[in-house]
């Protein structure tokens, strides 16, 4: 199995694990990429003010150790409706893979 295939398998949910969301972020200070696994069945909190669910996730990169804080809102079907991040930026999976090489 090649390196990219191994890397892809790390971030692909196994069959039957549909309650997983991968977040890919980049530190605004040093540019370090970070992948974070979110369990949609256990990590979300009910959002009584707006309905649906909310996730507040704090993440730290391994280069400059900047603490990033993401807040993601979900509807009742656990689909992302809004997301924002402090001290970082969301990136795509492809960007994460390219930056991690």
Backbone as JSON, one array per atom type, in Angstrom:
{
  "sequence": "XXXXXXXXXXXXXXXXXXXXXXXXXXXXXXXXXXXXXXXXXXXXXXXXXXXXXXXXXXXXXXXXXXXXXXXXXXXXXXXXXXXXXXXXXXXXXXXXXXXXX",
  "N": [[0.85, -1.17, 0.0], [0.65, 2.16, -0.91], [2.08, 5.31, 0.23], [0.26, 7.51, 0.06], [-2.16, 6.16, -0.13], [-2.23, 4.93, 2.35], [-2.36, 7.19, 3.99], [-4.81, 8.23, 3.15], [-6.51, 6.2, 4.07], [-6.4, 6.61, 6.78], [-8.03, 8.81, 7.22], [-10.49, 8.23, 6.23], [-13.72, 7.22, 6.85], [-14.48, 4.06, 8.21], [-16.67, 1.56, 6.82], [-20.01, 1.65, 8.01], [-19.51, 3.49, 9.93], [-20.85, 6.09, 9.94], [-21.24, 8.34, 11.39], [-19.18, 10.21, 11.54], [-17.23, 13.12, 11.22], [-14.73, 14.74, 9.54], [-12.55, 17.35, 10.27], [-10.59, 19.7, 8.68], [-8.04, 21.87, 9.21], [-6.04, 24.89, 9.18], [-3.4, 26.5, 10.78], [-3.4, 29.96, 11.42], [-1.2, 31.36, 12.22], [1.29, 29.89, 11.88], [0.79, 28.22, 9.73], [0.53, 25.47, 9.89], [-0.96, 22.35, 9.05], [-3.87, 20.56, 10.2], [-5.72, 17.73, 11.18], [-8.83, 16.78, 12.41], [-10.9, 14.56, 14.11], [-14.37, 14.19, 14.41], [-16.96, 12.91, 16.3], [-20.14, 12.56, 15.42], [-22.27, 11.51, 16.8], [-21.67, 11.68, 19.49], [-20.16, 13.98, 20.17], [-21.52, 16.37, 19.76], [-23.54, 19.06, 21.05], [-26.81, 19.85, 22.23], [-28.48, 22.61, 20.8], [-30.26, 24.79, 22.26], [-31.08, 27.41, 21.93], [-31.06, 28.06, 19.16], [-31.95, 25.79, 17.9], [-31.34, 22.48, 16.63], [-27.93, 21.42, 16.66], [-24.73, 22.06, 18.25], [-21.21, 22.38, 17.99], [-18.33, 22.9, 19.79], [-15.02, 23.17, 19.4], [-11.75, 22.87, 20.46], [-8.5, 23.15, 19.23], [-5.06, 22.3, 18.77], [-2.1, 23.06, 17.09], [0.93, 21.31, 16.13], [3.23, 22.69, 15.68], [3.58, 25.56, 16.3], [2.01, 25.62, 18.46], [-0.41, 27.01, 18.71], [-3.58, 27.75, 19.98], [-6.53, 26.93, 18.53], [-9.96, 27.7, 17.97], [-12.96, 26.34, 17.11], [-16.33, 26.8, 16.09], [-19.16, 25.13, 15.27], [-22.27, 24.89, 13.77], [-25.11, 22.78, 13.52], [-27.92, 21.38, 11.79], [-31.07, 19.74, 12.64], [-30.74, 17.29, 11.43], [-28.09, 16.81, 11.66], [-26.43, 18.11, 9.81], [-24.01, 20.37, 8.59], [-24.54, 23.8, 9.06], [-23.48, 26.25, 9.64], [-20.24, 27.59, 10.19], [-17.37, 28.63, 12.0], [-14.1, 29.84, 12.79], [-11.48, 30.58, 15.05], [-8.29, 31.98, 14.97], [-7.4, 30.28, 13.01], [-7.98, 28.56, 9.87], [-10.43, 26.94, 7.84], [-9.69, 24.22, 5.73], [-9.62, 22.2, 2.72], [-9.79, 18.61, 2.36], [-8.05, 17.74, 0.38], [-6.26, 19.89, 0.25], [-5.16, 19.61, 2.79], [-3.83, 17.1, 2.58], [-1.95, 17.72, 0.58], [-0.42, 19.67, 1.91], [0.64, 18.19, 3.95], [2.61, 16.58, 2.96]],
  "CA": [[0.0, 0.0, 0.0], [1.46, 3.37, -1.02], [1.98, 6.3, 1.3], [-0.99, 8.28, -0.06], [-3.27, 5.26, 0.18], [-2.24, 4.78, 3.81], [-2.84, 8.45, 4.54], [-6.24, 8.31, 2.87], [-7.23, 5.27, 4.93], [-6.46, 7.18, 8.13], [-9.05, 9.83, 7.32], [-11.72, 7.75, 5.63], [-14.49, 6.48, 7.83], [-14.78, 2.7, 7.83], [-18.1, 1.36, 6.56], [-20.76, 1.52, 9.24], [-19.18, 4.59, 10.83], [-21.32, 7.27, 9.21], [-21.36, 9.46, 12.32], [-17.86, 10.83, 11.68], [-16.93, 14.28, 10.41], [-13.33, 15.15, 9.63], [-12.28, 18.77, 10.11], [-9.23, 20.0, 8.24], [-7.79, 23.27, 9.5], [-4.67, 25.37, 9.05], [-3.08, 27.56, 11.73], [-3.15, 31.25, 10.76], [0.09, 31.89, 12.65], [2.43, 29.21, 11.28], [0.37, 27.51, 8.54], [0.54, 24.02, 10.08], [-2.25, 21.71, 8.83], [-4.34, 19.72, 11.3], [-6.93, 16.96, 10.92], [-9.52, 16.48, 13.67], [-12.04, 13.65, 13.93], [-15.51, 14.54, 15.24], [-17.99, 11.89, 16.37], [-21.4, 13.29, 15.38], [-23.21, 10.92, 17.74], [-21.31, 11.94, 20.89], [-19.45, 15.24, 20.42], [-22.38, 17.54, 19.58], [-24.43, 19.46, 22.14], [-28.07, 20.43, 21.76], [-28.5, 24.06, 20.75], [-31.63, 25.12, 22.63], [-31.4, 28.76, 21.48], [-31.27, 28.13, 17.71], [-32.4, 24.5, 17.39], [-30.26, 21.67, 16.08], [-26.81, 21.07, 17.52], [-23.55, 22.9, 18.14], [-19.94, 21.77, 18.38], [-17.24, 23.82, 20.09], [-13.83, 22.31, 19.38], [-10.46, 23.54, 20.59], [-7.47, 22.34, 18.57], [-3.73, 22.89, 18.86], [-1.17, 22.48, 16.11], [2.16, 20.77, 16.74], [4.39, 23.48, 15.28], [3.72, 26.75, 17.15], [1.13, 25.36, 19.6], [-1.49, 27.99, 18.77], [-4.87, 27.15, 20.29], [-7.59, 27.37, 17.62], [-11.28, 27.37, 18.5], [-13.98, 26.29, 16.06], [-17.73, 26.63, 16.49], [-19.89, 24.64, 14.11], [-23.7, 24.67, 14.03], [-25.72, 21.72, 12.73], [-29.37, 21.31, 11.86], [-31.55, 18.57, 13.36], [-30.23, 16.09, 10.75], [-26.64, 16.84, 11.87], [-25.76, 18.66, 8.64], [-23.39, 21.66, 8.91], [-25.25, 24.97, 8.53], [-22.63, 27.42, 9.85], [-18.99, 27.27, 10.87], [-16.4, 29.71, 12.12], [-12.9, 29.4, 13.5], [-10.62, 31.65, 15.55], [-6.85, 31.72, 14.88], [-7.15, 29.26, 12.0], [-8.91, 28.59, 8.74], [-10.81, 25.63, 7.35], [-9.14, 23.85, 4.43], [-10.19, 20.96, 2.2], [-9.0, 17.4, 2.59], [-6.99, 17.74, -0.63], [-5.25, 20.84, 0.7], [-4.48, 19.01, 3.94], [-2.92, 16.06, 2.08], [-0.85, 18.38, -0.12], [0.39, 20.37, 2.9], [1.23, 17.21, 4.87], [3.65, 15.79, 2.28]],
  "C": [[0.89, 1.23, 0.0], [1.19, 4.35, 0.1], [0.66, 7.06, 1.24], [-2.2, 7.42, 0.26], [-3.37, 5.05, 1.69], [-2.79, 6.04, 4.47], [-4.34, 8.59, 4.33], [-7.03, 7.4, 3.79], [-7.34, 5.78, 6.36], [-7.64, 8.12, 8.3], [-10.35, 9.47, 6.62], [-12.45, 6.91, 6.65], [-14.73, 5.06, 7.35], [-16.28, 2.54, 7.6], [-18.81, 1.1, 7.88], [-20.47, 2.64, 10.23], [-19.55, 5.91, 10.15], [-21.43, 8.5, 10.1], [-20.03, 10.15, 12.56], [-17.74, 12.0, 10.71], [-15.48, 14.62, 10.62], [-13.25, 16.65, 9.39], [-10.83, 18.93, 9.7], [-9.04, 21.5, 8.41], [-6.31, 23.6, 9.32], [-4.49, 26.52, 10.03], [-2.8, 28.85, 10.98], [-1.78, 31.81, 11.12], [1.24, 31.24, 11.89], [2.08, 28.41, 10.02], [0.36, 25.99, 8.67], [-0.86, 23.44, 9.85], [-2.59, 20.76, 9.98], [-5.62, 19.02, 10.87], [-7.53, 16.56, 12.25], [-10.75, 15.65, 13.36], [-13.14, 14.05, 14.92], [-16.53, 13.4, 15.16], [-19.33, 12.61, 16.48], [-22.43, 12.74, 16.35], [-22.93, 11.35, 19.18], [-20.74, 13.33, 21.16], [-20.32, 16.49, 20.31], [-23.23, 17.79, 20.81], [-25.71, 20.04, 21.54], [-27.99, 21.94, 21.83], [-29.94, 24.51, 21.0], [-32.03, 26.51, 22.16], [-31.78, 28.8, 20.0], [-31.85, 26.85, 17.12], [-31.22, 23.75, 16.79], [-29.18, 21.39, 17.11], [-25.66, 22.05, 17.3], [-22.33, 22.11, 18.62], [-18.95, 22.9, 18.63], [-16.01, 22.96, 20.26], [-12.59, 23.18, 19.49], [-9.39, 22.59, 20.07], [-6.14, 23.06, 18.69], [-2.83, 22.23, 17.84], [0.12, 22.08, 16.81], [3.4, 21.58, 16.39], [4.57, 24.69, 16.22], [2.8, 26.69, 18.37], [0.07, 26.45, 19.8], [-2.8, 27.25, 19.03], [-5.93, 27.76, 19.38], [-8.92, 26.91, 18.19], [-12.3, 27.46, 17.37], [-15.36, 26.14, 16.7], [-18.52, 26.29, 15.24], [-21.33, 24.36, 14.52], [-24.24, 23.65, 13.02], [-27.23, 21.83, 12.82], [-29.78, 20.02, 12.58], [-31.07, 17.26, 12.73], [-28.71, 15.99, 10.82], [-25.86, 17.22, 10.61], [-25.23, 20.05, 9.0], [-24.18, 22.79, 8.26], [-24.42, 26.24, 8.7], [-21.36, 26.97, 10.55], [-18.09, 28.49, 10.89], [-15.25, 29.22, 12.99], [-12.08, 30.63, 13.88], [-9.18, 31.17, 15.51], [-6.49, 30.61, 13.9], [-8.08, 29.46, 10.83], [-9.2, 27.16, 8.31], [-10.17, 25.42, 5.97], [-9.81, 22.55, 3.98], [-9.26, 19.78, 2.53], [-7.81, 17.36, 1.62], [-5.88, 18.7, -0.25], [-4.46, 20.29, 1.87], [-3.45, 17.98, 3.49], [-1.72, 16.7, 1.4], [0.1, 19.07, 0.87], [1.13, 19.41, 3.82], [2.37, 16.41, 4.24], [5.01, 16.35, 2.54]]
}
